[in-house]
Amino acid sequence: MLMNRTTPFMVPVDDANPAIIKNEALCSECGHCFAVCEEEIGVAAKYLLNQREAYQCIGCGQCSASCPEKAITGRPHYKIVKELIQDPEKIVVFSTSPSVRVGFADGFGKEPGTFAQDEMVGALRALGADYVFDVTFSADLTIMEEGSELLSRILKGTGPLPQFTSCCPAWVKYMENFHPDKTKHLSSAKSPIGMQGAVIKTYFAHKKHIDPEKIISVAVTPCTAKKAEIAREELCDAGKLLNIEEMRDNDYVITTKELVQWCKEEGMDLEKITPSKYDSVLGEGTGAGMIFGNTGGVMEAALRTVYRVLEGKEAPADFYQLRPVRGLNNRKEAEVTIAGKNLRVCILYGTAAAEEFLAEDMSGYHFVEVMTCPGGCISGAGQPDCGSVPVSDAVRKKRIASLYQADERAQYRNSMDNPEIGMIYNEFFKEPLSLLSETLLHTTYKSE
């Protein structure tokens, strides 16, 4: 498939790009898309625009978040999902990412960062959802698996250090495109959404006596790159386990923007939505899982669990306010001592910043978190823009603060304490990094 025109300093978009689309008729050739792709994402500088085959989009969509004309947008899925809801033979299951609950109300003109979790769940039920689950559950599941992998690398030398996070699909794609020789540093743990889909069509389907072939798994996310991620060839592990050919772990992704648009098309008013709670089984999340939406959140959540495992006791209060890993700087570092071991960590956002780190001597680092979007998922390209293109730092800070406040209010703040996580390991996976865990919750990457 051909890409759109390749005017110098304009981002081209392949017609077959699974994450974003471009309407050339709306393009004013302002160059904002190219600037963000070059300066923050670090991709545009790696190819020549007149060599179409050289373009390697990572799907982050930050070009769309910087486009004042809305010429570049996320590839929409919500109309397909809307049609599937009308099919009585389908069981439509929605799973919402942590950041959506602090962006959803923004789309209705409310104060940026308004925590609207119950209203969001209520809206999905009103739209026809059969079940609504929380991806915060799978964020906790990610910590169990990724944290165990990190401990194995540190204590047993089972993999190279530093271990990089693998939650951000745009970052994973960046590594595969430009540093395939370093993909062995990526955690093999799937992203929370990748885990969620596989668990829905196996563990959940079995518990509820539902035919997994009838399930339509829809992720609601702040991220356009998730649309490309769910289409990855290898992310069909539930189908492989169940011997059901062509069944995907996840079927569709709708962004926060799409959810807001869908609600408005149905005439919904945020003030009149009946609030609702998540369904059980995959509906319980901790504060640790909640802060995945913030840059530094994955790191902070992981260190809480690593401390518990190595020290055999609860982490001190400063581990629940790990300020060195918080904030909007695109590079942050910290060194923590756990059970006599000094762990050096680094937190990055923007793959251009990650590129600089990769060029350095990485020895001495143990764990590195990378998110592509500024401030983390809270300003993913699928989030409402609140009247500013791109989203302002003021809005980002309010969303970040809202998630940290939710963490502080949470009954459980360590992923290990999530009762539904305990249940799924007791009933299904048995333990982190078990054979079944490796089958459903871990993945592989391109290395050449």
HELIX and SHEET records of a PDB file:
HELIX    1   1 GLU A   24  LEU A   26  5                                   3    
HELIX    2   2 HIS A   32  VAL A   36  1                                   5    
HELIX    3   3 CYS A   37  ILE A   41  3                                   5    
HELIX    4   4 ALA A   44  LYS A   46  5                                   3    
HELIX    5   5 ARG A   52  ALA A   54  5                                   3    
HELIX    6   6 GLN A   62  ALA A   65  1                                   4    
HELIX    7   7 TYR A   78  ILE A   85  1                                   8    
HELIX    8   8 PRO A   98  VAL A  102  5                                   5    
HELIX    9   9 ALA A  105  PHE A  108  5                                   4    
HELIX   10  10 GLN A  117  ALA A  126  1                                  10    
HELIX   11  11 VAL A  135  LYS A  156  1                                  22    
HELIX   12  12 PRO A  169  PHE A  178  1                                  10    
HELIX   13  13 PRO A  180  HIS A  185  5                                   6    
HELIX   14  14 PRO A  192  VAL A  199  1                                   8    
HELIX   15  15 ILE A  200  PHE A  204  3                                   5    
HELIX   16  16 ALA A  205  LYS A  208  1                                   4    
HELIX   17  17 PRO A  212  LYS A  214  5                                   3    
HELIX   18  18 ALA A  225  GLU A  229  1                                   5    
HELIX   19  19 ASP A  237  LEU A  242  1                                   6    
HELIX   20  20 THR A  256  GLU A  265  1                                  10    
HELIX   21  21 LEU A  270  LYS A  272  5                                   3    
HELIX   22  22 GLY A  287  MET A  290  1                                   4    
HELIX   23  23 ILE A  291  GLY A  293  5                                   3    
HELIX   24  24 GLY A  297  GLU A  311  1                                  15    
HELIX   25  25 ALA A  317  TYR A  320  5                                   4    
HELIX   26  26 ARG A  323  VAL A  325  5                                   3    
HELIX   27  27 THR A  351  LEU A  358  1                                   8    
HELIX   28  28 CYS A  377  SER A  379  5                                   3    
HELIX   29  29 ASP A  393  ARG A  409  1                                  17    
HELIX   30  30 SER A  415  ASP A  417  5                                   3    
HELIX   31  31 PRO A  419  ILE A  424  1                                   6    
HELIX   32  32 TYR A  425  PHE A  429  3                                   5    
HELIX   33  33 LEU A  435  LEU A  441  1                                   7    
SHEET    1   A 2 ILE A  20  LYS A  22  0                                        
SHEET    2   A 2 ILE A  72  GLY A  74 -1                                        
SHEET    1   B 4 TYR A 131  ASP A 134  0                                        
SHEET    2   B 4 ILE A  91  THR A  96  1                                        
SHEET    3   B 4 ILE A 215  THR A 221  1                                        
SHEET    4   B 4 TYR A 252  THR A 255  1                                        
SHEET    1   C 4 GLN A 163  PHE A 164  0                                        
SHEET    2   C 4 PHE A 367  MET A 371  1                                        
SHEET    3   C 4 LYS A 341  TYR A 349  1                                        
SHEET    4   C 4 ARG A 331  ILE A 338 -1                                        
END                                                                             
